[in-house]
Amino acid sequence: MAMAARGYRAARAVLLVALVASAVALLTLRAWTWSSDIGIYDRLLPLVAPSADPDIVLVVVDEPSLSALGRWPWSRALHAKLLDRITPARPRGIALDMLFSERDRQDPDGDALLAEAMRRSGRVVSPLAAEAAKPRLPPTEVLPLPELVTASAALGHVEIDTDPDGIARHAYLHAGLGAARWPALSLALRNLDARMRGNTPLPGQRNPDTDNPLSPFMWVRDYRVMVPYARAHAFEQVSYADVLSGEVAPEKFRDRWVLVGVTASGVGREVMIPERGGSSRISGTEYHAHLLNALLGGDFVTPLSTAWQLALGIAFAMLPIALRRTRVREWHPIAAPALAATATLATCVLLLYVARLWFAPVPALAVIGISSIALLLGGLRSSQRQANFDGLTRLGNRHLFDVTLAREAAASRRTGEPVSLLLIDIDYFKQYNDNYGHQAGDELLRRVADVILARARRPRDLAARYGGDEMALILPGSTLAGALEIAESIVAAVRAQRIPHAHSQAADHASLSIGVACFDAQRDKNEAGLLQRTDAALYQAKHDGRNRASASAQV
């Protein structure tokens, strides 16, 4: 029995571990808790928000610039003039966040002038993009004009990846058609500085398929990072028109990173970014400035790999089960789940703040919550059972017997349906206990109780311990004849076990005396009358020599 019990507990533990692991894996791989996880991330983001690097400056096409220089788009000769204003200050690099993939038909010479200005600078990074000609068709790489590609110091992709809620939290530091060969615009700009290029490994979650893409026409991404947007988004900005007119001194750009782009409303691309649990909008050029800021400071957040996410999630979800084997379970019913949930959230915060790693905690928290509710419900059921059942015999206790008998008697008076009662007494139990010992007496009680329980087959039947060695069986729906038949089968079953009882005057083995009565609405005002007549029938069985069942006379 002990080995069987241990085997059952071991099998139950294995099943529980499998269920917990499967639940965490399902929530993680299906991303069913994504919105809750990302909500936590957005609220924690200020913990890792870096300061805006003062060496980053934006030259922006704003509303005053449009008023001064006219309707967009402008001649590329203007952009050439802008570069010639900035270049003498020897900036560390210039990112031109404007894609010139088609020739300027209004000013054909402008393309050549822009290419010459870029060549003179030698530090201009140009953008490229991935666009599909038609919906559902594979994307193509859209590059600047050939002369602009030749004149550029580097090319960088300007893809802005957004989550299902439309907010840009992630970026890919490398991407490209068929292979992730193009750096992001900000990375290409940073790499112009030989001191920073290749100085440290790139952060980010790697794409295992980047070297073996499924198709040469697929847009492949690599080095996935989460962008820690700078506090207050306070990058210095100067108006394009002011630079062009000379109101901004060229010295402002000396040894700084310059990003040129459009911020005017309705002209440039707007990007939604997380902020204080909600979102705000910035221009695409500002977005690239945030990427550059994180690259310069090494502040990117890297999502944990799927394997590590699953491993940590399962470990924390299993923690309440492990803690229940310690003294923690003695503190409070929810102490173990509360500690596990606290440890999960604390690890999430510490990994983000100290190691710049993002661990999504909600799959583990959800499983901890569900399992703790299940354990609490199981504990409540166990407590309820302990409150209503006898621990030795597994029969209902006296309180449950009294409540049930009163309910069934009232139902019988109301509906006319019969309800019968058996009172069961072990013959000469005191002598058995005195001579064979209390442990043997307890074992006899259990064996008799098992016989009685085997006859309480219907949902409303109740076998109960009435007191001491007396037991009872309530049989709703049973007539007196049917109840007497059941009583006689119980007497015969105990008799057949031949449990030795040398000190009994009824037989040489353990035996029972049973009184049987059926509720009679005319004779019994309530359950007390039924109980009194059943007790009288039990007395009659004892008077007739015990080891038998006796029924109360009907009217």
Wavefront OBJ file of the C-alpha trace (Angstrom):
o trace
v 0.000 0.000 0.000
v 2.801 2.404 0.917
v 4.611 1.724 -2.369
v 1.383 2.199 -4.306
v 0.755 5.495 -2.513
v 4.289 6.683 -3.296
v 3.850 5.670 -6.922
v 0.566 7.551 -7.108
v 2.125 10.683 -5.599
v 5.073 10.466 -8.012
v 2.769 10.067 -11.018
v 0.658 12.991 -9.819
v 3.793 15.150 -9.427
v 4.981 14.286 -12.952
v 1.541 15.091 -14.362
v 1.481 18.407 -12.498
v 4.924 19.379 -13.825
v 3.847 18.459 -17.351
v 0.663 20.523 -17.061
v 2.502 23.576 -15.716
v 5.225 23.369 -18.381
v 2.652 22.896 -21.154
v 0.597 25.853 -19.949
v 3.618 28.186 -19.866
v 4.791 26.963 -23.274
v 1.339 27.443 -24.797
v 0.959 30.980 -23.441
v 4.492 31.897 -24.548
v 4.569 30.361 -28.020
v 1.030 31.461 -28.893
v 1.743 34.962 -27.514
v -1.655 34.961 -25.799
v -0.330 37.212 -23.015
v 1.505 39.595 -25.358
v -0.604 42.667 -24.615
v -0.209 42.231 -20.841
v 3.538 41.615 -21.141
v 4.104 44.602 -23.350
v 2.007 46.756 -21.008
v 4.414 45.853 -18.193
v 7.375 46.596 -20.468
v 6.017 50.045 -21.366
v 5.632 50.940 -17.681
v 9.122 49.701 -16.845
v 10.742 51.432 -19.821
v 11.541 54.652 -17.888
v 13.894 52.549 -15.703
v 16.244 52.081 -18.653
v 15.543 55.257 -20.613
v 18.932 56.886 -21.385
v 19.628 60.571 -21.616
v 19.708 62.169 -25.040
v 23.282 62.315 -26.351
v 24.246 66.003 -26.786
v 26.349 65.076 -29.826
v 23.220 64.225 -31.832
v 21.596 67.094 -33.735
v 18.647 67.017 -36.098
v 18.258 69.302 -39.112
v 14.512 69.218 -39.676
v 12.175 70.216 -42.450
v 9.608 71.844 -40.173
v 6.624 74.127 -40.819
v 8.766 77.330 -40.797
v 11.071 75.740 -43.395
v 8.108 74.912 -45.646
v 6.859 78.491 -45.272
v 10.265 79.876 -46.185
v 11.298 77.501 -48.983
v 7.989 76.526 -50.502
v 6.020 73.382 -51.170
v 7.603 69.966 -50.628
v 9.442 68.257 -52.323
v 12.231 70.719 -52.944
v 14.906 70.747 -55.603
v 17.818 68.499 -54.755
v 20.064 71.446 -55.369
v 18.778 72.806 -52.023
v 19.895 69.588 -50.291
v 23.295 69.925 -51.960
v 23.538 73.479 -50.629
v 22.587 72.255 -47.128
v 25.343 69.610 -47.178
v 27.861 72.249 -48.279
v 26.825 74.361 -45.261
v 27.340 71.473 -42.837
v 30.417 69.718 -44.318
v 33.063 72.392 -43.489
v 32.379 71.845 -39.768
v 33.591 68.251 -40.173
v 30.669 66.428 -38.527
v 31.214 62.821 -37.509
v 28.558 61.774 -40.001
v 25.395 62.928 -41.788
v 22.337 60.690 -42.222
v 20.115 61.926 -45.034
v 16.702 60.500 -44.117
v 15.282 61.219 -47.582
v 15.076 58.549 -50.270
v 15.764 59.863 -53.762
v 15.012 56.808 -55.883
v 13.599 58.677 -58.907
v 15.074 61.507 -60.893
v 14.023 65.100 -60.266
v 12.153 66.052 -63.452
v 11.684 69.647 -62.315
v 15.436 70.190 -61.819
v 17.456 67.523 -63.693
v 20.752 69.108 -62.650
v 19.829 68.834 -58.962
v 20.621 65.110 -58.802
v 24.169 65.685 -60.031
v 24.667 68.635 -57.676
v 23.511 66.538 -54.721
v 25.831 63.670 -55.704
v 28.785 66.077 -55.931
v 27.972 67.585 -52.505
v 27.763 64.107 -50.986
v 31.076 63.168 -52.553
v 32.734 66.324 -51.216
v 31.468 65.530 -47.739
v 32.487 61.885 -47.818
v 30.427 61.270 -44.690
v 26.839 61.045 -45.908
v 24.727 57.957 -45.274
v 21.793 57.400 -47.645
v 18.653 55.376 -46.964
v 17.178 52.368 -48.711
v 13.778 50.775 -48.181
v 11.821 47.608 -48.880
v 8.594 48.124 -50.780
v 6.149 45.830 -52.568
v 4.979 46.958 -55.980
v 1.537 45.508 -55.288
v -0.149 43.976 -52.236
v 0.772 40.307 -51.598
v 3.789 40.547 -53.906
v 7.345 40.048 -52.557
v 9.106 43.289 -51.597
v 11.917 44.841 -53.575
v 14.839 46.921 -52.353
v 14.373 50.556 -53.258
v 17.808 52.212 -53.534
v 18.784 55.826 -54.195
v 19.783 56.861 -57.741
v 22.977 55.126 -58.898
v 25.064 58.323 -58.699
v 23.810 58.924 -55.161
v 24.676 55.347 -54.160
v 28.204 55.859 -55.509
v 28.566 59.174 -53.701
v 27.303 57.839 -50.359
v 29.720 56.831 -47.626
v 27.284 54.052 -46.649
v 23.719 52.862 -47.122
v 21.307 51.986 -44.331
v 17.775 50.579 -44.260
v 15.020 52.743 -42.806
v 12.471 50.049 -41.930
v 10.405 50.947 -38.861
v 8.890 47.807 -37.395
v 5.648 48.147 -35.424
v 3.884 45.809 -33.008
v 0.246 44.705 -33.453
v -0.893 47.813 -31.555
v 0.921 50.071 -34.028
v 3.670 51.110 -31.605
v 7.336 50.856 -32.616
v 9.164 49.083 -29.798
v 11.552 46.893 -31.766
v 14.181 47.508 -34.391
v 16.333 45.274 -36.575
v 19.932 46.416 -36.792
v 20.426 44.450 -40.003
v 17.974 43.639 -42.795
v 17.940 43.012 -46.504
v 16.374 41.151 -49.409
v 17.496 37.510 -49.309
v 20.141 38.307 -46.679
v 20.353 40.774 -43.796
v 23.316 42.629 -45.301
v 22.199 46.243 -44.812
v 22.726 47.956 -41.458
v 20.022 50.219 -40.088
v 20.467 53.850 -41.073
v 21.612 54.784 -37.551
v 24.035 51.858 -37.412
v 25.502 52.788 -40.790
v 25.918 56.352 -39.494
v 27.623 55.206 -36.290
v 29.936 52.917 -38.267
v 31.417 55.926 -40.062
v 33.463 56.417 -36.906
v 36.212 53.817 -37.155
v 36.691 53.944 -33.390
v 33.149 52.672 -32.816
v 32.787 50.300 -35.759
v 33.310 46.710 -34.628
v 34.423 47.873 -31.194
v 31.791 45.729 -29.451
v 29.552 42.907 -30.707
v 26.155 44.015 -31.918
v 23.349 43.522 -29.390
v 20.096 41.837 -30.242
v 18.289 38.573 -30.769
v 19.772 36.675 -33.700
v 17.791 35.210 -36.559
v 18.850 31.561 -37.005
v 17.727 31.615 -40.667
v 19.656 34.688 -41.729
v 22.360 32.652 -43.518
v 19.864 30.281 -45.145
v 16.789 32.330 -46.056
v 13.715 30.491 -47.203
v 13.621 32.601 -50.361
v 15.923 35.147 -52.037
v 12.853 37.377 -52.338
v 12.136 37.490 -48.616
v 12.989 40.522 -46.507
v 15.326 39.031 -43.900
v 15.880 40.687 -40.523
v 18.561 40.102 -37.889
v 19.747 41.530 -34.546
v 16.317 42.262 -33.079
v 16.466 44.809 -30.262
v 13.991 46.769 -28.173
v 14.501 50.517 -28.340
v 14.925 52.397 -25.017
v 13.661 55.805 -26.069
v 15.604 58.687 -24.573
v 14.107 60.661 -21.700
v 12.001 63.627 -22.788
v 13.074 62.967 -26.428
v 15.240 66.071 -26.042
v 17.516 65.866 -29.091
v 18.630 69.244 -30.308
v 16.816 70.318 -33.463
v 17.575 73.146 -35.861
v 15.389 74.307 -38.726
v 16.467 73.352 -42.256
v 15.704 76.877 -43.486
v 17.815 78.465 -40.726
v 20.831 76.320 -41.642
v 20.408 77.163 -45.305
v 20.109 80.904 -44.626
v 23.175 80.960 -42.394
v 21.288 81.736 -39.171
v 22.744 78.543 -37.700
v 26.540 78.699 -37.548
v 28.316 75.727 -39.182
v 30.314 75.263 -35.963
v 27.176 73.816 -34.352
v 27.787 70.623 -36.343
v 31.456 70.163 -35.502
v 32.240 66.634 -34.371
v 28.533 65.818 -34.036
v 26.135 63.285 -35.530
v 23.720 64.996 -37.920
v 20.387 63.567 -39.066
v 18.496 65.409 -41.792
v 14.791 64.658 -42.193
v 11.200 65.844 -42.269
v 9.187 66.579 -39.113
v 6.474 68.830 -40.577
v 3.019 67.445 -39.928
v 1.433 65.732 -42.926
v 4.694 65.528 -44.866
v 7.052 63.193 -43.016
v 6.345 59.774 -41.555
v 4.995 59.685 -38.004
v 5.930 56.889 -35.603
v 4.032 55.869 -32.474
v 6.307 55.071 -29.539
v 5.548 53.877 -25.982
v 5.317 56.478 -23.257
v 4.085 56.113 -19.654
v 1.846 53.158 -20.404
v 0.402 54.883 -23.509
v 1.923 56.219 -26.682
v 3.102 59.410 -28.327
v 4.091 60.351 -31.862
v 7.481 61.370 -33.211
v 8.868 61.757 -36.714
v 10.745 59.000 -38.497
v 13.948 61.048 -38.257
v 13.567 61.331 -34.488
v 13.053 57.558 -34.378
v 16.404 57.035 -36.100
v 17.957 59.497 -33.632
v 16.728 57.307 -30.757
v 18.312 54.252 -32.412
v 21.582 56.118 -32.819
v 21.413 57.299 -29.205
v 21.007 53.708 -27.981
v 23.853 52.519 -30.231
v 26.221 55.174 -28.931
v 25.385 54.427 -25.298
v 25.016 50.657 -25.583
v 21.522 50.949 -24.109
v 19.470 48.583 -26.269
v 17.227 46.032 -24.576
v 17.486 42.496 -25.969
v 14.509 40.120 -25.752
v 15.362 36.755 -24.233
v 15.544 33.892 -26.677
v 12.527 31.606 -26.806
v 14.469 28.852 -25.038
v 15.438 31.117 -22.118
v 11.956 32.639 -21.967
v 10.451 29.159 -21.646
v 13.067 27.977 -19.147
v 12.578 30.937 -16.798
v 8.796 30.944 -17.215
v 8.486 27.245 -16.380
v 10.923 27.541 -13.456
v 8.948 30.384 -11.853
v 5.610 28.682 -12.529
v 6.943 25.579 -10.748
v 8.157 27.607 -7.757
v 4.872 27.459 -5.769
v 4.918 23.663 -6.035
v 8.505 23.549 -4.775
v 7.776 25.998 -1.937
v 4.822 23.922 -0.758
v 7.331 21.275 0.298
v 8.992 23.767 2.655
v 7.831 25.575 5.789
v 6.424 28.340 3.591
v 3.148 26.406 3.333
v 2.705 26.892 7.087
v 2.682 30.684 6.800
v -0.461 31.226 4.726
v -2.306 29.361 1.935
v -1.219 31.941 -0.652
v 2.318 32.484 0.686
v 3.959 30.204 -1.891
v 2.152 31.701 -4.939
v 2.749 35.231 -3.641
v 6.483 34.587 -3.212
v 6.674 32.988 -6.669
v 4.856 35.925 -8.293
v 7.096 38.415 -6.468
v 10.226 36.543 -7.558
v 8.966 36.513 -11.174
v 8.353 40.262 -11.267
v 11.584 41.044 -9.402
v 13.588 38.989 -11.906
v 11.839 40.754 -14.781
v 12.777 44.168 -13.357
v 16.358 43.204 -12.466
v 17.077 41.652 -15.857
v 15.749 44.770 -17.567
v 17.512 47.271 -15.316
v 20.853 45.501 -14.791
v 21.375 43.339 -17.880
v 19.129 45.121 -20.416
v 17.301 41.831 -21.072
v 13.540 41.570 -21.452
v 11.831 38.623 -19.785
v 8.063 38.551 -20.394
v 6.620 37.576 -16.976
v 2.897 37.146 -17.651
v 2.893 33.494 -18.861
v 4.507 32.458 -15.569
v 2.299 34.816 -13.531
v -0.845 33.517 -15.245
v 0.035 29.888 -14.535
v 0.971 30.765 -10.930
v -2.394 32.482 -10.531
v -4.392 29.643 -12.092
v -2.548 26.959 -10.135
v -2.908 28.900 -6.860
v -6.656 29.248 -7.440
v -6.850 25.517 -8.149
v -4.889 24.759 -4.975
v -7.083 27.087 -2.912
v -10.234 25.473 -4.286
v -8.755 22.052 -3.569
v -7.905 23.193 -0.046
v -11.427 24.498 0.448
v -12.896 21.210 -0.750
v -10.533 19.329 1.548
v -11.469 21.572 4.486
v -15.150 21.155 3.695
v -14.719 17.395 3.559
v -12.828 17.417 6.843
v -15.635 19.468 8.382
v -18.342 17.050 7.189
v -16.670 13.644 7.269
v -15.184 11.380 9.901
v -11.435 10.998 9.485
v -11.274 7.391 10.687
v -14.112 5.764 8.761
v -14.533 8.251 5.834
v -18.241 8.314 6.692
v -20.221 11.508 7.124
v -20.015 12.961 10.618
v -22.869 13.550 13.051
v -23.450 17.130 11.885
v -23.807 16.069 8.251
v -26.087 13.212 9.332
v -28.403 15.559 11.289
v -28.620 18.092 8.446
v -29.219 15.431 5.787
v -31.850 13.535 7.776
v -33.790 16.748 8.480
v -33.662 17.724 4.796
v -34.755 14.316 3.522
v -37.560 14.004 6.098
v -38.900 17.413 5.065
v -38.678 16.424 1.403
v -40.525 13.160 2.125
v -43.339 15.007 3.949
v -43.611 17.441 1.023
v -43.431 14.968 -1.887
v -44.566 11.693 -0.352
v -41.373 9.997 -1.551
v -40.152 7.404 0.979
v -36.923 7.811 2.925
v -35.542 5.020 5.110
v -32.993 5.057 7.903
v -30.636 2.359 9.163
v -28.988 2.569 12.594
v -26.075 0.129 12.806
v -24.346 -1.092 15.969
v -21.296 -3.379 16.244
v -22.188 -6.145 18.689
v -20.142 -6.091 21.922
v -17.714 -3.549 20.496
v -16.495 -2.460 23.961
v -15.372 -6.022 24.715
v -13.633 -6.177 21.333
v -11.833 -2.918 22.036
v -10.846 -3.927 25.570
v -9.443 -7.318 24.537
v -7.967 -6.692 21.091
v -6.789 -3.119 21.596
v -7.820 0.250 20.220
v -5.909 -0.142 16.959
v -7.783 -3.364 16.229
v -11.006 -1.597 17.208
v -10.264 1.221 14.750
v -9.558 -1.318 12.015
v -12.888 -3.047 12.708
v -14.692 0.291 12.448
v -13.025 0.958 9.082
v -13.935 -2.469 7.716
v -17.579 -2.135 8.756
v -17.657 1.402 7.303
v -16.360 0.086 3.955
v -19.218 -2.440 3.855
v -21.764 0.309 4.543
v -20.228 2.696 1.991
v -20.490 -0.017 -0.666
v -24.293 0.074 -0.214
v -24.573 3.892 -0.421
v -24.437 3.922 -4.212
v -26.956 6.610 -5.157
v -26.090 10.334 -5.120
v -28.418 11.187 -2.202
v -27.531 8.145 -0.064
v -25.506 9.048 3.021
v -23.467 6.723 5.203
v -22.550 8.414 8.479
v -20.911 7.758 11.825
v -23.660 8.340 14.362
v -21.461 8.083 17.457
v -18.846 5.709 18.919
v -19.393 2.320 17.268
v -22.820 3.307 15.917
v -23.230 4.099 12.250
v -26.169 5.098 10.089
v -27.326 4.927 6.496
v -29.921 7.329 5.031
v -31.635 5.952 1.920
v -33.881 8.493 0.144
v -36.335 6.800 -2.205
v -36.112 3.408 -0.442
v -39.163 1.672 0.979
v -39.011 -0.213 4.235
v -38.740 -3.558 2.418
v -35.912 -2.306 0.221
v -34.069 -0.798 3.195
v -34.448 -4.029 5.189
v -32.967 -5.971 2.294
v -29.951 -3.645 2.253
v -29.608 -3.964 6.040
v -29.599 -7.757 5.847
v -26.945 -7.633 3.105
v -24.743 -5.487 5.373
v -25.160 -7.976 8.269
v -24.316 -10.863 5.935
v -21.282 -9.094 4.445
v -19.720 -8.441 7.870
v -20.588 -11.950 8.995
v -18.871 -13.354 5.887
v -15.602 -11.633 6.771
v -15.323 -13.877 9.844
v -13.470 -11.281 11.891
v -12.606 -13.127 15.155
v -14.425 -11.877 18.269
v -14.039 -14.441 21.065
v -15.641 -12.119 23.599
v -18.961 -11.679 21.784
v -22.097 -13.385 23.091
v -23.761 -13.113 19.676
v -21.234 -15.136 17.635
v -17.581 -16.132 17.515
v -16.919 -13.368 15.006
v -17.723 -9.676 14.667
v -21.394 -9.052 13.927
v -23.878 -6.225 13.554
v -27.309 -5.317 14.857
v -29.325 -2.994 12.587
v -32.592 -1.175 13.119
v -34.572 -0.073 10.060
v -37.485 2.356 9.723
v -39.158 4.332 6.934
v -40.454 7.884 7.384
v -44.218 7.984 7.884
v -45.800 11.396 7.471
v -48.789 10.387 9.592
v -46.745 9.075 12.537
v -43.589 11.216 12.267
v -43.913 14.969 12.656
v -40.252 15.363 11.709
v -36.958 13.470 11.544
v -36.981 12.951 15.321
v -39.912 10.547 15.021
v -38.105 8.545 12.337
v -34.953 8.447 14.428
v -36.912 7.291 17.518
v -38.608 4.434 15.644
v -35.326 3.346 14.027
v -33.653 3.287 17.438
v -36.540 1.141 18.753
v -35.999 -1.278 15.856
v -32.298 -1.465 16.724
v -33.226 -2.248 20.347
v -35.503 -5.015 19.073
v -32.672 -6.515 16.983
v -30.451 -6.598 20.063
v -33.267 -8.062 22.164
v -33.766 -10.841 19.611
v -30.153 -11.992 19.971
v -28.166 -9.482 17.837
v -26.351 -10.403 14.582
v -29.464 -9.451 12.651
v -31.563 -6.616 11.200
v -34.975 -5.666 12.538
v -37.560 -3.367 10.934
v -39.951 -0.986 12.629
v -43.586 -1.930 12.146
v -45.477 0.172 9.585
v -48.966 1.535 10.221
l 1 2 3 4 5 6 7 8 9 10 11 12 13 14 15 16 17 18 19 20 21 22 23 24 25 26 27 28 29 30 31 32 33 34 35 36 37 38 39 40 41 42 43 44 45 46 47 48 49 50 51 52 53 54 55 56 57 58 59 60 61 62 63 64 65 66 67 68 69 70 71 72 73 74 75 76 77 78 79 80 81 82 83 84 85 86 87 88 89 90 91 92 93 94 95 96 97 98 99 100 101 102 103 104 105 106 107 108 109 110 111 112 113 114 115 116 117 118 119 120 121 122 123 124 125 126 127 128 129 130 131 132 133 134 135 136 137 138 139 140 141 142 143 144 145 146 147 148 149 150 151 152 153 154 155 156 157 158 159 160 161 162 163 164 165 166 167 168 169 170 171 172 173 174 175 176 177 178 179 180 181 182 183 184 185 186 187 188 189 190 191 192 193 194 195 196 197 198 199 200 201 202 203 204 205 206 207 208 209 210 211 212 213 214 215 216 217 218 219 220 221 222 223 224 225 226 227 228 229 230 231 232 233 234 235 236 237 238 239 240 241 242 243 244 245 246 247 248 249 250 251 252 253 254 255 256 257 258 259 260 261 262 263 264 265 266 267 268 269 270 271 272 273 274 275 276 277 278 279 280 281 282 283 284 285 286 287 288 289 290 291 292 293 294 295 296 297 298 299 300 301 302 303 304 305 306 307 308 309 310 311 312 313 314 315 316 317 318 319 320 321 322 323 324 325 326 327 328 329 330 331 332 333 334 335 336 337 338 339 340 341 342 343 344 345 346 347 348 349 350 351 352 353 354 355 356 357 358 359 360 361 362 363 364 365 366 367 368 369 370 371 372 373 374 375 376 377 378 379 380 381 382 383 384 385 386 387 388 389 390 391 392 393 394 395 396 397 398 399 400 401 402 403 404 405 406 407 408 409 410 411 412 413 414 415 416 417 418 419 420 421 422 423 424 425 426 427 428 429 430 431 432 433 434 435 436 437 438 439 440 441 442 443 444 445 446 447 448 449 450 451 452 453 454 455 456 457 458 459 460 461 462 463 464 465 466 467 468 469 470 471 472 473 474 475 476 477 478 479 480 481 482 483 484 485 486 487 488 489 490 491 492 493 494 495 496 497 498 499 500 501 502 503 504 505 506 507 508 509 510 511 512 513 514 515 516 517 518 519 520 521 522 523 524 525 526 527 528 529 530 531 532 533 534 535 536 537 538 539 540 541 542 543 544 545 546 547 548 549 550 551 552 553 554 555
